[in-house]
């Protein structure tokens, strides 16, 4: 091969190992100096000087041998250190790989948990929106908030002749009929009706939350203006009121209105509540049914 040929063409001192080169050069130089001295002294060297020179050569060779031995021992020690470092690096690499694998497993588990939490969050958001919508409807039905919208306006009045008067029971027939027909909010003479609204008879007047109302009585109800009035006329409650109207001559008028505004009911705290005990064959008309 080209590289082998080029190496063969190099001088021996270039390719020779360093320790061998140093040893050989030292010995060659010693022999050279010894030869030069012998020539200068007539080719004869005294035995004592020859012995000293031989001893020096032996000492130099021994020193180089020691140096070579030390270098070999040091090389072996370095090799052991390199092997130990390599083994340590391999072990550290294995440990790091195992740690990375565990972390990847944890990441996969956390991603799965996040996906489940996202699904629960979506379901919770949907439930929250449904609850908020139901709460808004309840606030409207119970009179907790003011409302505005289309609906119907009903006006009832005492008869022109006779002693009969509109009583709360008569108004309850219309109020319950409106609730049954889908009314979202109702007021009586400007008083918002809710689950805690009290309506009572008082002589010739009707009291709403301790406020005396005199005829004519105006009921305003917000709902589907296209169906609310017609559905009211089809209820049994209105059929009963209609019979009373024909009998006593009550005044009745109903109109649609596209912009009815009802204020919120007066805040009222429920202090005591209990289930009423009512006989199975007895009915009560007390209160309203929103």
C-alpha positions in Angstrom: 0.0 0.0 0.0 1.2 3.6 -0.5 1.5 4.4 3.2 3.6 1.3 3.9 5.9 2.1 1.0 6.4 5.7 2.2 7.1 4.4 5.7 9.8 2.0 4.4 11.5 4.8 2.5 11.8 6.9 5.7 15.2 6.9 7.6 15.5 4.4 10.5 15.8 7.1 13.1 12.4 8.5 12.1 10.5 5.2 12.4 12.6 3.8 15.4 10.9 4.0 18.9 12.1 6.9 21.0 13.7 4.9 23.9 15.5 2.6 21.5 16.8 5.6 19.5 18.0 7.4 22.7 19.7 4.3 24.0 21.4 3.5 20.7 22.5 7.1 20.1 24.0 7.3 23.5 25.9 4.0 23.1 27.1 5.0 19.6 28.3 8.4 20.9 30.1 6.7 23.8 31.8 4.3 21.4 32.7 7.2 19.1 34.3 9.2 21.8 36.2 6.2 23.1 37.5 5.5 19.6 38.6 9.1 19.1 40.5 9.0 22.4 42.2 5.7 21.5 43.3 7.2 18.2 44.6 10.3 19.9 46.5 8.2 22.4 48.1 6.0 19.7 45.4 3.4 19.5 46.1 2.0 23.0 43.9 2.6 25.9 44.9 1.8 29.5 43.1 -1.1 31.1 41.9 1.1 34.0 40.4 3.7 31.8 38.8 0.9 29.7 37.2 -0.6 32.8 35.9 2.8 33.9 34.4 3.4 30.5 32.8 0.0 30.4 31.3 0.6 33.9 29.9 3.9 32.8 28.3 2.3 29.8 26.8 -0.4 32.0 25.5 2.3 34.4 24.0 4.3 31.6 22.3 1.2 30.2 21.0 0.3 33.7 19.6 3.8 34.1 17.9 3.6 30.8 16.5 0.2 31.7 15.1 1.6 35.0 13.6 4.5 33.1 12.0 2.1 30.6 10.6 0.0 33.5 9.3 3.1 35.3 7.6 4.2 32.0 6.1 0.8 31.5 4.7 0.7 35.1 3.4 4.2 34.7 1.8 3.2 31.5 0.1 0.2 33.1 -1.2 2.4 35.9 -2.5 4.9 33.4 -4.2 2.1 31.6 -5.9 0.9 34.7 -7.0 4.5 35.4 -8.3 4.9 31.9 -10.2 1.5 32.1 -11.7 2.6 35.5 -12.7 6.0 34.0 -14.2 4.2 31.0 -16.2 1.8 33.2 -17.3 4.7 35.3 -18.5 6.6 32.2 -20.3 3.5 31.0 -22.1 3.0 34.3 -23.0 6.7 34.5 -24.4 6.6 30.9 -26.5 3.5 31.8 -27.8 5.2 34.9 -28.7 8.3 32.9 -30.5 6.2 30.3 -32.5 4.5 33.0 -33.4 7.9 34.6 -34.4 9.3 31.2 -36.6 6.2 30.6 -38.3 6.6 34.0 -38.9 10.3 33.3 -40.4 9.5 29.9 -42.8 7.0 31.6 -43.7 9.7 34.1 -44.3 12.2 31.2 -46.6 9.6 29.5 -48.6 9.1 32.7 -48.9 12.9 33.3 -50.1 13.4 29.7 -52.7 10.7 30.2 -53.8 12.4 33.5 -53.9 15.8 31.7 -56.1 14.3 29.0 -58.5 12.9 31.6 -58.5 16.2 33.5 -59.3 18.0 30.2 -62.3 15.8 29.7 -63.4 16.4 33.2 -62.9 20.2 32.7 -65.0 20.1 29.6 -67.8 18.2 31.4 -67.5 20.6 34.4 -67.7 23.6 32.1 -70.8 22.2 30.5 -72.4 21.4 33.9 -71.5 24.9 35.1 -73.1 26.6 32.1 -76.2 24.5 32.6 -76.3 25.4 36.3 -75.8 29.1 35.5 -78.6 29.0 33.0 -80.9 27.2 35.5 -79.9 29.7 38.2 -80.7 32.6 35.8 -84.2 31.1 35.1 -84.8 30.6 38.8 -83.9 34.2 39.6 -86.3 35.3 36.9 -89.1 33.0 38.1 -88.6 33.9 41.8 -88.3 37.6 41.2 -84.7 38.1 42.3 -83.8 40.1 39.2 -85.5 42.8 37.1 -86.5 41.6 33.6 -87.6 43.1 30.3 -89.3 41.5 27.4 -92.5 40.9 25.4 -95.6 39.5 27.0 -99.2 40.3 27.9 -101.0 42.8 30.0 -104.3 41.9 31.7 -106.6 44.3 33.4 -109.5 43.2 35.6 -112.0 45.4 37.5 -114.9 45.2 39.8 -118.3 45.0 38.2 -120.1 48.2 37.4 -123.1 47.2 39.5 -123.6 44.9 42.4 -121.8 44.2 45.7 -119.4 41.6 44.4 -115.7 42.6 44.3 -112.6 41.1 42.8 -110.9 39.0 45.5 -107.4 37.5 45.7 -108.8 34.1 44.8 -110.0 35.5 41.5 -106.6 36.9 40.8 -105.0 33.6 41.7 -106.9 32.0 38.9 -105.3 34.3 36.4 -101.9 34.2 38.0 -101.8 30.4 38.1 -103.1 30.3 34.6 -100.2 32.5 33.4 -97.6 30.4 35.2 -99.2 27.3 33.6 -99.1 28.9 30.1 -95.3 29.5 30.3 -95.0 33.0 31.9 -91.4 33.8 33.0 -92.2 36.7 35.3 -95.4 38.3 36.6 -96.2 41.5 38.5 -99.5 42.8 40.1 -99.9 46.5 40.0 -96.2 46.9 39.8 -95.4 44.4 42.6 -93.2 41.6 41.3 -94.6 38.2 42.3 -92.3 35.5 43.6 -92.4 32.4 45.8 -92.4 34.5 49.0 -95.0 37.1 47.9 -98.0 37.3 50.1 -101.4 38.4 48.8 -104.3 38.8 51.2 -107.8 40.2 51.2 -108.4 43.3 53.3 -112.0 44.7 53.3 -112.5 46.1 49.8 -108.8 46.1 48.9 -106.2 43.4 48.2 -102.9 43.6 50.1 -99.7 42.7 48.4 -96.7 42.7 50.8 -98.7 44.9 53.2 -99.5 47.4 50.4 -103.2 47.9 49.7 -104.2 47.7 46.1 -107.4 49.1 44.7 -109.1 48.2 41.4 -108.5 48.1 38.5 -105.8 45.3 39.0 -103.2 45.0 36.3 -101.3 41.8 35.7 -98.2 42.0 33.5 -96.5 38.8 32.4 -93.4 38.3 30.3 -93.3 35.3 28.0 -93.8 34.2 24.4 -96.1 36.9 23.1 -97.3 34.7 20.3 -98.6 31.9 22.5 -98.9 33.2 26.1 -102.3 34.8 25.8 -103.8 31.9 23.7 -102.5 29.3 26.1 -103.9 31.2 29.1 -107.4 31.0 27.5 -107.1 27.2 27.2 -106.3 26.6 30.9 -108.8 25.3 33.5 -107.9 28.2 35.8 -109.1 30.8 33.2 -112.2 28.7 32.5 -113.1 29.1 36.2 -112.4 32.8 36.1 -114.4 33.2 32.9 -117.4 31.6 34.5 -117.1 34.0 37.4 -116.8 36.9 35.0 -120.0 36.0 33.3 -121.7 35.5 36.6 -120.6 38.7 38.4 -119.8 41.0 35.5 -116.0 41.4 36.2 -114.2 43.6 33.8 -111.5 41.8 31.8 -109.1 43.1 29.1 -105.9 41.5 27.7 -103.3 43.0 25.3 -99.9 42.1 23.9 -96.9 44.3 24.7 -93.5 43.9 23.1 -91.6 45.8 25.9 -92.7 45.0 29.4 -90.4 46.0 32.2 -90.7 44.3 35.6 -88.7 45.4 38.6 -87.1 42.8 41.0 -89.2 41.7 44.0 -88.4 43.1 47.4 -85.9 41.1 49.2 -87.5 39.0 51.9 -85.8 36.5 54.3 -87.5 33.2 55.0 -87.3 32.8 58.7 -89.5 29.8 59.4 -90.9 27.2 57.0 -92.8 23.9 57.4 -94.8 21.6 55.3 -98.6 22.3 55.6 -101.0 19.6 56.7 -103.8 19.6 54.3 -106.7 17.1 54.1 -106.7 15.1 50.9 -110.2 16.4 49.9 -109.5 20.0 50.5 -107.9 22.6 48.3 -106.2 25.9 49.1 -105.8 29.0 46.9 -103.3 30.7 49.2 -100.2 32.1 47.5 -99.0 31.9 44.0 -97.4 29.1 42.0 -94.4 30.4 39.9 
